[in-house]
């Protein structure tokens, strides 16, 4: 999906003063790529959760994001790959993940949902995962895969999805409670 662009041209996002304050840090690609193990770890931690309760936020967030990508494709200018220890990994990343469909950042939104899914878990697990979520989100900036606006967009989408689904869950409980009272 990262290479898909419905329209011939995409909107070029411009960096802000915040983006210019955050340097490119080559080794943070390891943290950036740890996004995928993060999702697997959170899935494993939540195995006792009903599948619909766990998967629905991720599905809804991805669906909304892909609709945005479809109608409002964006692109960013990435730095050249400089020779060094991380050059090969960045070469593979740049080949597989073109700099399109940047806003909102799906890395950030799914990582944030991973953290939010731990409501019923212990404090140590929550702290560990939230630190991981923070570093994955920040690494989108230090690898120059995303701009600050993309991170904000990813946070906004995940918070909207989470709040919306919690609202629906609450409405469902209230509906059940009212049926019991009316009996």
PLY file of the C-alpha trace (Angstrom):
ply
format ascii 1.0
element vertex 183
property float x
property float y
property float z
element edge 182
property int vertex1
property int vertex2
end_header
0.00 0.00 0.00
2.92 2.35 0.57
3.48 2.68 -3.19
-0.17 3.03 -4.16
-1.26 6.43 -5.35
-4.70 6.77 -7.01
-3.98 10.22 -8.33
-1.04 10.90 -10.63
0.42 13.46 -8.28
0.62 13.56 -4.54
0.82 16.53 -2.22
4.39 17.36 -1.21
4.57 17.88 2.55
7.04 20.49 3.77
9.09 20.13 6.90
8.51 22.49 9.81
10.94 24.05 12.28
10.25 21.04 14.56
11.34 18.64 11.83
14.50 20.68 11.24
15.38 20.47 14.96
15.31 16.65 14.92
18.44 15.23 13.29
18.70 12.18 11.09
19.96 9.36 13.34
20.83 6.35 11.21
20.78 3.64 13.87
17.17 4.46 14.85
16.03 2.47 11.83
16.26 -0.53 14.19
13.67 1.09 16.46
11.57 2.10 13.43
11.52 -1.50 12.18
10.72 -2.79 15.68
7.19 -1.52 15.03
6.31 -4.94 13.62
7.56 -6.97 16.61
5.77 -4.43 18.85
2.45 -5.31 17.24
3.17 -9.04 17.62
4.14 -8.66 21.29
0.98 -6.68 22.04
-1.12 -9.25 20.17
0.47 -12.00 22.28
-0.10 -10.09 25.52
-3.76 -9.64 24.56
-4.44 -13.27 23.55
-7.13 -13.56 26.22
-8.97 -10.58 24.72
-11.92 -11.27 22.42
-10.57 -11.14 18.85
-13.12 -8.52 17.76
-12.13 -6.24 20.65
-8.46 -6.50 19.76
-8.58 -6.45 15.95
-11.35 -3.91 15.36
-9.35 -0.80 16.38
-6.43 -1.82 14.14
-8.74 -2.62 11.22
-10.75 0.59 11.56
-7.63 2.73 11.94
-6.03 1.12 8.87
-9.23 1.50 6.83
-9.56 5.21 7.66
-5.88 5.75 6.93
-6.07 3.98 3.56
-9.10 6.10 2.59
-7.06 9.21 3.40
-4.12 7.82 1.40
-6.49 7.17 -1.52
-8.03 10.65 -1.67
-5.18 12.74 -0.26
-1.88 11.13 -1.20
1.17 12.81 0.29
4.88 12.53 -0.16
7.97 13.81 1.61
11.53 14.44 0.58
13.84 11.96 2.25
17.55 12.43 2.78
20.05 10.69 0.55
21.44 7.45 1.86
24.91 8.16 3.19
27.59 5.48 3.15
27.91 3.75 6.47
26.88 0.82 8.57
23.13 1.42 8.05
23.30 2.09 4.30
22.15 -1.39 3.24
19.13 -1.38 5.58
18.07 2.08 4.37
18.54 0.95 0.75
16.13 -1.94 1.34
13.69 0.30 3.21
13.76 2.96 0.48
13.15 0.26 -2.14
10.19 -1.30 -0.31
8.68 1.80 1.28
8.43 4.70 -1.15
7.99 8.17 0.39
4.27 8.34 -0.40
1.20 8.07 1.84
2.94 9.71 4.76
0.05 11.57 6.39
-1.14 10.16 8.76
1.67 7.91 9.93
0.35 4.37 10.14
3.45 3.46 12.18
2.42 5.96 14.83
-1.31 5.23 14.81
-0.92 1.45 15.09
1.80 1.76 17.73
-0.42 4.08 19.77
-3.35 1.67 19.44
-1.04 -1.09 20.64
-0.40 0.90 23.80
-4.07 1.74 24.26
-5.01 -1.94 23.95
-3.24 -2.71 27.23
-5.99 -1.34 29.47
-6.37 -4.64 31.35
-2.65 -5.39 31.70
-0.29 -4.85 34.63
1.69 -1.68 35.19
5.09 -3.15 34.23
3.79 -4.35 30.84
2.12 -1.01 30.22
5.27 0.98 31.03
7.45 -1.25 28.85
5.07 -1.09 25.88
4.43 2.67 26.21
8.18 3.35 26.21
8.43 1.19 23.09
5.49 3.06 21.50
7.16 6.40 22.23
10.48 5.33 20.70
8.84 3.83 17.60
6.84 7.03 17.11
9.88 9.24 17.61
11.97 7.06 15.30
9.64 7.96 12.43
11.14 11.44 12.76
14.78 10.49 13.35
14.79 8.16 10.33
13.14 10.94 8.30
10.42 8.54 7.18
7.79 11.00 8.42
7.35 14.62 9.36
5.93 15.97 12.60
2.53 16.59 10.94
2.40 12.89 10.00
3.01 11.90 13.63
0.24 14.25 14.80
-2.08 12.83 12.13
-1.34 9.27 13.24
-2.02 10.19 16.86
-5.27 11.91 15.91
-6.55 8.93 13.90
-5.75 6.40 16.63
-7.26 8.56 19.39
-10.40 9.07 17.29
-10.75 5.34 16.60
-10.14 4.40 20.23
-12.59 7.01 21.55
-15.23 6.09 18.97
-15.02 2.37 19.78
-15.12 3.05 23.53
-18.22 5.20 22.94
-19.89 2.38 20.98
-19.00 -0.10 23.72
-20.49 2.20 26.36
-23.66 2.69 24.29
-23.99 -1.09 23.93
-23.72 -1.52 27.72
-26.26 1.25 28.31
-28.62 -0.39 25.83
-28.35 -3.73 27.65
-28.88 -2.03 31.00
-31.99 -0.25 29.78
-33.47 -3.51 28.48
-32.91 -5.11 31.88
-34.56 -2.19 33.67
-37.55 -2.21 31.32
-38.23 -5.94 31.87
0 1
1 2
2 3
3 4
4 5
5 6
6 7
7 8
8 9
9 10
10 11
11 12
12 13
13 14
14 15
15 16
16 17
17 18
18 19
19 20
20 21
21 22
22 23
23 24
24 25
25 26
26 27
27 28
28 29
29 30
30 31
31 32
32 33
33 34
34 35
35 36
36 37
37 38
38 39
39 40
40 41
41 42
42 43
43 44
44 45
45 46
46 47
47 48
48 49
49 50
50 51
51 52
52 53
53 54
54 55
55 56
56 57
57 58
58 59
59 60
60 61
61 62
62 63
63 64
64 65
65 66
66 67
67 68
68 69
69 70
70 71
71 72
72 73
73 74
74 75
75 76
76 77
77 78
78 79
79 80
80 81
81 82
82 83
83 84
84 85
85 86
86 87
87 88
88 89
89 90
90 91
91 92
92 93
93 94
94 95
95 96
96 97
97 98
98 99
99 100
100 101
101 102
102 103
103 104
104 105
105 106
106 107
107 108
108 109
109 110
110 111
111 112
112 113
113 114
114 115
115 116
116 117
117 118
118 119
119 120
120 121
121 122
122 123
123 124
124 125
125 126
126 127
127 128
128 129
129 130
130 131
131 132
132 133
133 134
134 135
135 136
136 137
137 138
138 139
139 140
140 141
141 142
142 143
143 144
144 145
145 146
146 147
147 148
148 149
149 150
150 151
151 152
152 153
153 154
154 155
155 156
156 157
157 158
158 159
159 160
160 161
161 162
162 163
163 164
164 165
165 166
166 167
167 168
168 169
169 170
170 171
171 172
172 173
173 174
174 175
175 176
176 177
177 178
178 179
179 180
180 181
181 182
